[in-house]
């Protein structure tokens, strides 16, 4: 006879109802038994967030212990109810009055333990009082247990609050049916009051948790949007620089192929060297085209015209003037030819800065300054305060070719992100900050390596 080993996990063979009941019992054990003795002091309120944020700062700082004051006030009420109900002095009266009051104060440091202590204290206080009042609740234990359940529920979870209400109901029914002493009971009143309190607390906790999740989701969304914007700008820069680099690599390949024919009877070593240069240039050009294919979007079309340079800035300014921007340009220093990557980046930076002026400062005057300085190129685009109504969705911006296109959504941040990426790529420096006259100013320095020197 061959034994059969059961390989299916036990959990999968159970019914969904059984697993649900197992989870509920596990939650009871975890939240109301294992954490019963946990030391959890009630923290003060945050004056910068929550309900205190609506108060003046000086008042918010002085009301951070408001929850503690509320619990202490409830303890005073419970003490007063017990004191006026017992109407006597001595050890019995002290136990009757002090026990429920101490249980309420216990919620400040051990909320779950206070719940169990309130259940245990109820019959003791009832016996000590000579069964004065209902059973098992006397007036002060009823008030104390209501406060304890609500405060403990506010400091735990909605599931723990539900368990506390069910345990209270089961305990009260058991005490009435099996430990009854022929007295009337206030159990229904207690269950009704605690149910209302727990409902309010649960709604508040659910709303707070939902708000916290929405805030976290917004933070994640904003971070992802920022990363996506950064990647889009880097992709755009890679596409544009591809044309510049590919042009130079093509020139290198053509010159390397034609160089041996310009020398009469070149040695074989020279021919082999030029052949190797040409092969490497062609291989690099192939890799550039392959990489561009990876970063190119499906709807991307390579530009037909050469990439713009600083010599095309007058055309850009004429275009934005037609869009309604009053802009002037000043050039200082000895104008010289710069590396194509620097000129392209400088053109794009000026273009994006003027697009931002059109978008965010309609009616303002703008000024573009280009400075050919020792060791690099300086750019400054400044505008005055807006003189018209800012409507980001209706002001045009320029296309890479100098035309007009609808601007990016307000707050997208593509302009500054793209400028910073271009400046970082060239190891430059950039500042973008409000000006003293209420306008805005973008200042950029792009270093340019001299011929024959290392950067």
C-alpha positions as CSV (number, residue, x, y, z in Angstrom):
1,X,0.0,0.0,0.0
2,X,1.5,3.3,-1.1
3,X,1.0,6.4,1.1
4,X,-0.2,9.6,-0.5
5,X,1.3,12.8,0.7
6,X,-0.8,15.9,0.6
7,X,1.1,18.7,-1.1
8,X,-1.6,21.3,-1.2
9,X,-1.3,24.0,1.4
10,X,-3.8,23.8,4.2
11,X,-4.9,27.4,3.7
12,X,-6.1,26.9,0.2
13,X,-8.3,24.0,1.2
14,X,-10.2,26.2,3.7
15,X,-13.4,28.0,2.8
16,X,-13.3,31.8,2.3
17,X,-15.6,32.2,5.4
18,X,-13.1,30.3,7.5
19,X,-10.2,32.4,6.3
20,X,-12.2,35.6,7.0
21,X,-13.0,34.5,10.5
22,X,-9.3,33.5,11.0
23,X,-8.2,37.0,9.9
24,X,-10.8,38.6,12.2
25,X,-9.7,36.6,15.2
26,X,-6.0,37.3,14.3
27,X,-6.8,41.0,14.3
28,X,-8.4,40.7,17.7
29,X,-5.4,38.9,19.1
30,X,-3.0,41.4,17.6
31,X,-4.7,44.7,18.3
32,X,-6.4,44.0,21.7
33,X,-4.4,41.3,23.3
34,X,-0.7,41.6,22.2
35,X,-0.7,45.4,22.4
36,X,-2.7,45.6,25.6
37,X,0.3,46.5,27.7
38,X,2.0,48.7,25.1
39,X,3.2,52.0,26.5
40,X,1.8,54.6,24.1
41,X,1.8,58.2,25.5
42,X,-0.7,60.5,23.8
43,X,1.4,62.8,21.6
44,X,0.8,66.6,21.5
45,X,-0.8,68.1,18.4
46,X,1.3,69.5,15.7
47,X,0.9,73.3,15.6
48,X,1.9,73.5,11.9
49,X,-0.6,70.9,10.6
50,X,-4.1,69.6,11.4
51,X,-6.8,71.7,13.2
52,X,-4.3,73.9,15.0
53,X,-3.0,75.2,11.7
54,X,-6.1,77.4,11.4
55,X,-5.3,79.2,14.7
56,X,-2.8,82.1,15.2
57,X,0.7,80.8,15.8
58,X,0.8,82.0,19.4
59,X,-2.5,80.3,20.2
60,X,-1.5,77.1,18.3
61,X,1.7,76.7,20.3
62,X,-0.3,77.0,23.6
63,X,-2.9,74.4,22.7
64,X,-0.8,71.5,21.6
65,X,-1.9,69.6,24.8
66,X,-5.6,70.1,24.0
67,X,-6.3,66.3,23.7
68,X,-4.7,65.8,27.1
69,X,-6.9,68.5,28.6
70,X,-10.0,67.0,27.1
71,X,-9.2,63.6,28.6
72,X,-8.5,65.2,32.0
73,X,-11.8,67.1,31.8
74,X,-13.6,63.8,31.1
75,X,-11.9,62.3,34.1
76,X,-13.0,65.2,36.3
77,X,-16.6,64.7,35.1
78,X,-16.4,61.0,35.9
79,X,-15.1,61.8,39.3
80,X,-17.9,64.3,39.9
81,X,-20.6,61.8,38.8
82,X,-19.2,59.2,41.2
83,X,-18.8,61.6,44.1
84,X,-22.3,63.0,43.9
85,X,-23.8,59.5,43.4
86,X,-22.1,57.7,46.4
87,X,-22.8,60.5,48.8
88,X,-20.5,59.3,51.5
89,X,-16.9,59.1,52.7
90,X,-14.4,56.4,53.6
91,X,-12.5,53.7,51.8
92,X,-15.5,52.3,50.0
93,X,-16.5,55.7,48.6
94,X,-12.9,56.3,47.6
95,X,-12.7,53.1,45.6
96,X,-16.0,53.8,44.0
97,X,-15.0,57.3,42.9
98,X,-11.2,56.8,42.1
99,X,-11.3,53.5,40.1
100,X,-13.2,54.8,37.1
101,X,-11.4,58.1,37.2
102,X,-8.0,56.4,37.1
103,X,-9.1,54.2,34.2
104,X,-10.0,57.3,32.2
105,X,-6.6,58.8,32.9
106,X,-4.9,55.5,31.9
107,X,-6.0,56.1,28.3
108,X,-3.2,58.8,28.1
109,X,-0.5,56.2,28.2
110,X,-2.0,52.7,27.7
111,X,-5.3,53.0,25.7
112,X,-5.9,49.3,25.1
113,X,-5.1,48.3,28.6
114,X,-7.5,51.0,29.9
115,X,-10.3,49.3,27.9
116,X,-9.7,46.0,29.7
117,X,-9.3,47.7,33.0
118,X,-12.6,49.5,32.5
119,X,-14.4,46.2,31.9
120,X,-12.8,44.7,35.0
121,X,-13.5,47.7,37.2
122,X,-17.2,47.8,36.4
123,X,-18.4,44.8,38.4
124,X,-16.0,45.7,41.3
125,X,-17.4,49.2,41.6
126,X,-20.9,47.8,41.3
127,X,-20.3,45.4,44.2
128,X,-18.5,48.1,46.3
129,X,-21.4,50.5,45.8
130,X,-23.9,47.9,47.1
131,X,-25.5,47.6,43.7
132,X,-26.5,51.2,43.8
133,X,-27.8,51.9,40.3
134,X,-27.8,49.6,37.3
135,X,-25.9,46.4,36.8
136,X,-23.2,45.9,35.8
137,X,-22.8,49.7,35.1
138,X,-23.1,52.3,37.8
139,X,-23.4,55.9,36.6
140,X,-19.7,56.7,36.9
141,X,-18.5,53.4,35.3
142,X,-21.0,53.9,32.4
143,X,-19.6,57.4,31.8
144,X,-16.0,56.2,32.3
145,X,-16.4,53.2,29.9
146,X,-17.9,55.4,27.2
147,X,-15.0,57.8,27.4
148,X,-12.4,55.0,27.5
149,X,-13.9,53.2,24.4
150,X,-14.0,56.4,22.4
151,X,-10.5,57.5,23.3
152,X,-9.0,54.0,22.8
153,X,-10.7,53.8,19.4
154,X,-9.3,57.2,18.4
155,X,-5.8,55.9,19.3
156,X,-6.1,52.5,17.6
157,X,-7.8,51.3,14.3
158,X,-11.4,51.1,13.2
159,X,-11.2,47.3,13.4
160,X,-10.1,47.5,17.0
161,X,-13.0,49.9,17.7
162,X,-15.4,47.4,16.3
163,X,-14.0,44.7,18.5
164,X,-14.2,46.8,21.6
165,X,-17.9,47.5,20.9
166,X,-18.6,43.8,20.4
167,X,-16.7,42.8,23.5
168,X,-18.5,45.4,25.5
169,X,-21.9,44.2,24.3
170,X,-21.0,40.5,24.9
171,X,-19.7,41.3,28.4
172,X,-22.8,43.3,29.3
173,X,-25.2,40.5,28.1
174,X,-23.2,37.9,30.0
175,X,-23.2,39.9,33.2
176,X,-27.0,40.5,32.9
177,X,-27.9,36.9,32.1
178,X,-25.5,35.0,34.3
179,X,-24.4,37.5,37.0
180,X,-27.6,39.4,37.3
181,X,-28.7,40.7,40.7
182,X,-32.2,41.8,39.9
183,X,-31.3,45.3,39.1
184,X,-32.1,47.4,36.0
185,X,-29.4,47.7,33.4
186,X,-28.1,50.6,31.4
187,X,-26.5,48.4,28.8
188,X,-28.6,49.6,25.9
189,X,-27.8,53.3,26.7
190,X,-24.1,52.5,26.9
191,X,-24.1,50.6,23.6
192,X,-26.0,53.4,21.9
193,X,-23.6,56.1,23.2
194,X,-20.5,54.1,22.4
195,X,-21.8,53.3,18.9
196,X,-22.3,57.0,18.1
197,X,-18.9,57.8,19.5
198,X,-17.2,55.0,17.6
199,X,-19.0,56.0,14.4
200,X,-17.7,59.6,14.6
201,X,-14.2,58.5,15.4
202,X,-14.2,56.0,12.6
203,X,-15.4,58.5,10.1
204,X,-12.7,61.0,11.2
205,X,-10.0,58.3,11.0
206,X,-11.1,57.2,7.5
207,X,-11.2,60.8,6.3
208,X,-7.7,61.5,7.8
209,X,-6.3,58.3,6.2
210,X,-7.9,59.1,2.9
211,X,-6.4,62.6,3.0
212,X,-3.0,61.2,3.9
213,X,-3.1,58.7,1.0
214,X,-4.1,61.5,-1.4
215,X,-1.2,63.7,-0.2
216,X,1.2,60.8,-0.6
217,X,-0.2,60.0,-4.1
218,X,0.1,63.7,-5.1
219,X,3.7,63.7,-3.9
220,X,4.5,60.6,-5.9
221,X,2.8,62.0,-8.9
222,X,4.7,65.2,-8.7
223,X,8.0,63.4,-8.4
224,X,7.1,61.1,-11.3
225,X,6.1,64.1,-13.4
226,X,9.3,65.9,-12.6
227,X,11.3,62.8,-13.6
228,X,9.3,62.5,-16.8
229,X,9.9,66.1,-17.6
230,X,13.6,65.7,-17.0
231,X,13.8,62.7,-19.3
232,X,11.8,64.4,-22.0
233,X,14.2,67.4,-21.9
234,X,17.3,65.1,-22.0
235,X,15.8,63.2,-24.9
236,X,15.2,66.5,-26.8
237,X,18.7,67.6,-26.2
238,X,20.1,64.2,-27.4
239,X,18.1,64.4,-30.6
240,X,19.3,67.9,-31.3
241,X,23.0,67.2,-30.5
242,X,22.9,64.1,-32.7
243,X,22.7,66.3,-35.8
244,X,25.7,68.4,-34.7
245,X,27.8,65.3,-33.8
246,X,26.7,63.3,-36.8
247,X,27.8,66.2,-39.1
248,X,31.3,66.3,-37.6
249,X,31.7,62.6,-37.8
250,X,30.6,62.6,-41.4
251,X,33.2,65.2,-42.2
252,X,35.9,63.2,-40.4
253,X,35.0,60.1,-42.4
254,X,35.0,62.0,-45.7
255,X,38.3,63.7,-45.0
256,X,40.0,60.5,-43.9
257,X,38.9,58.7,-47.1
258,X,40.1,61.6,-49.3
259,X,43.4,62.3,-47.5
260,X,45.5,59.5,-49.1
261,X,44.7,60.9,-52.6
262,X,46.2,64.3,-51.7
263,X,49.6,62.8,-51.0
264,X,51.7,61.4,-53.8
265,X,52.8,57.8,-53.2
266,X,51.6,57.7,-49.6
267,X,53.2,54.9,-47.5
268,X,51.0,51.9,-46.7
269,X,51.1,52.7,-43.0
270,X,49.5,56.1,-43.7
271,X,46.8,54.6,-45.9
272,X,46.1,52.1,-43.2
273,X,45.9,54.8,-40.6
274,X,43.4,56.9,-42.6
275,X,41.4,53.7,-43.3
276,X,41.2,53.0,-39.6
277,X,40.1,56.6,-38.9
278,X,37.4,56.3,-41.5
279,X,36.1,53.0,-40.2
280,X,36.0,54.3,-36.7
281,X,34.2,57.4,-37.8
282,X,31.6,55.4,-39.7
283,X,31.1,53.0,-36.8
284,X,30.6,55.9,-34.4
285,X,28.1,57.5,-36.8
286,X,26.2,54.2,-37.0
287,X,26.1,54.0,-33.2
288,X,24.9,57.6,-33.0
289,X,22.0,56.8,-35.4
290,X,21.2,53.6,-33.4
291,X,21.0,55.5,-30.1
292,X,18.9,58.2,-31.7
293,X,16.5,55.5,-32.8
294,X,16.2,54.4,-29.2
295,X,15.4,57.9,-27.8
296,X,13.3,59.1,-30.8
297,X,9.5,59.2,-30.2
298,X,7.2,57.5,-32.8
299,X,6.0,60.9,-34.1
300,X,9.5,62.5,-34.2
301,X,10.7,63.8,-37.5
302,X,14.3,64.9,-38.1
303,X,14.6,68.6,-38.9
304,X,15.1,69.4,-42.5
305,X,17.1,72.6,-41.8
306,X,20.4,72.8,-40.0
307,X,20.3,73.3,-36.2
308,X,20.2,77.0,-35.3
309,X,23.2,78.9,-34.0
310,X,23.7,82.3,-32.4
311,X,23.7,83.9,-35.8
312,X,20.0,83.0,-36.0
313,X,19.1,85.0,-32.8
314,X,17.9,88.1,-34.8
315,X,15.4,86.0,-36.6
316,X,14.2,84.5,-33.3
317,X,13.8,88.0,-31.8
318,X,11.8,89.2,-34.9
319,X,9.5,86.2,-34.5
320,X,8.7,86.9,-30.8
321,X,8.2,90.6,-31.6
322,X,5.5,89.6,-34.0
323,X,4.0,87.6,-31.1
324,X,3.7,90.9,-29.1
325,X,6.9,90.9,-27.0
326,X,9.0,94.1,-26.9
327,X,12.5,92.7,-26.9
328,X,15.9,94.2,-27.5
329,X,19.3,92.6,-28.0
330,X,22.9,93.7,-27.1
331,X,26.1,91.9,-28.0
332,X,29.4,92.6,-26.2
333,X,32.9,91.3,-26.8
334,X,34.6,90.0,-29.9
335,X,32.1,87.9,-31.9
336,X,33.7,84.6,-32.8
337,X,32.7,81.1,-33.9
338,X,32.0,78.8,-31.0
339,X,31.6,75.0,-31.0
340,X,28.3,74.0,-32.5
341,X,27.0,72.4,-29.3
342,X,27.6,75.6,-27.4
343,X,25.9,77.7,-30.0
344,X,22.9,75.4,-30.2
345,X,22.5,75.3,-26.5
346,X,22.8,79.1,-26.2
347,X,20.2,79.6,-28.9
348,X,17.8,77.1,-27.1
349,X,18.3,78.8,-23.8
350,X,17.4,82.2,-25.2
351,X,14.5,80.7,-27.0
352,X,13.1,79.1,-23.8
353,X,13.7,82.2,-21.8
354,X,11.7,84.4,-24.2
355,X,9.0,81.7,-24.4
356,X,8.6,82.0,-20.6
357,X,8.3,85.7,-20.9
358,X,5.5,85.4,-23.5
359,X,3.8,82.8,-21.3
360,X,4.1,84.3,-17.8
361,X,4.8,88.0,-18.3
362,X,2.5,89.3,-21.1
363,X,3.2,92.9,-22.0
364,X,6.6,93.0,-20.3
365,X,9.7,94.4,-21.9
366,X,12.6,91.9,-22.4
367,X,16.3,92.3,-23.0
368,X,18.7,89.7,-24.3
369,X,22.4,90.2,-23.7
370,X,25.1,88.0,-25.3
371,X,28.6,88.4,-24.1
372,X,31.7,86.8,-25.7
373,X,34.0,86.7,-22.8
374,X,37.4,85.2,-22.1
375,X,36.8,81.5,-21.6
376,X,33.2,81.2,-22.6
377,X,29.9,82.8,-23.5
378,X,27.7,84.8,-21.2
379,X,23.9,85.1,-21.6
380,X,21.4,87.2,-19.8
381,X,17.7,87.3,-20.5
382,X,15.7,89.8,-18.3
383,X,12.2,91.0,-18.4
384,X,10.2,93.5,-16.4
385,X,6.9,92.9,-14.6
386,X,3.9,91.7,-16.5
387,X,1.5,94.5,-17.7
388,X,-1.2,92.2,-19.0
389,X,-3.4,89.4,-17.8
390,X,-1.5,86.2,-17.4
391,X,-3.2,83.4,-19.4
392,X,-0.6,80.6,-19.9
393,X,-2.9,78.6,-22.2
394,X,-3.3,81.4,-24.7
395,X,0.2,82.9,-25.1
396,X,2.3,81.5,-27.9
397,X,5.8,80.1,-27.6
398,X,8.4,79.4,-30.2
399,X,9.2,76.1,-31.9
400,X,12.7,74.8,-32.4
401,X,12.7,76.3,-35.9
402,X,11.6,79.8,-34.6
403,X,7.9,79.4,-35.4
404,X,5.0,79.6,-32.9
405,X,3.5,76.8,-31.0
406,X,1.1,76.5,-28.0
407,X,3.0,76.7,-24.7
408,X,3.3,73.9,-22.2
409,X,0.7,73.7,-19.5
410,X,1.1,76.2,-16.6
411,X,3.5,74.8,-14.0
412,X,5.0,72.2,-16.2
413,X,8.4,73.6,-15.7
414,X,9.8,72.3,-19.0
415,X,11.5,75.7,-19.8
416,X,13.8,75.9,-16.7
417,X,14.4,72.2,-16.7
418,X,15.5,72.2,-20.3
419,X,17.8,75.2,-19.7
420,X,19.4,73.7,-16.6
421,X,20.0,70.4,-18.4
422,X,21.8,72.1,-21.3
423,X,23.9,74.2,-19.0
424,X,24.8,71.1,-16.9
425,X,25.7,69.2,-20.0
426,X,28.3,71.9,-20.9
427,X,29.6,72.3,-17.2
428,X,28.2,75.8,-17.1
429,X,26.5,77.9,-14.5
430,X,22.9,79.2,-14.4
431,X,20.8,81.4,-12.1
432,X,17.1,82.0,-12.6
433,X,15.5,84.3,-10.0
434,X,13.0,87.2,-9.7
435,X,14.4,90.7,-10.3
436,X,14.2,93.6,-8.0
437,X,11.8,95.4,-10.3
438,X,9.2,92.6,-10.1
439,X,10.4,90.9,-13.3
440,X,12.5,87.8,-13.9
441,X,16.1,87.3,-14.9
442,X,18.0,84.3,-16.3
443,X,21.8,84.4,-16.3
444,X,24.0,81.7,-17.9
445,X,27.7,81.2,-18.4
446,X,28.8,78.5,-20.9
447,X,32.5,77.7,-20.7
448,X,34.4,77.2,-24.0
449,X,37.6,75.3,-24.1
450,X,40.4,77.0,-26.0
451,X,42.2,75.3,-28.9
452,X,45.0,73.1,-27.7
453,X,44.0,73.2,-24.0
454,X,42.2,70.8,-21.7
455,X,39.0,71.9,-20.2
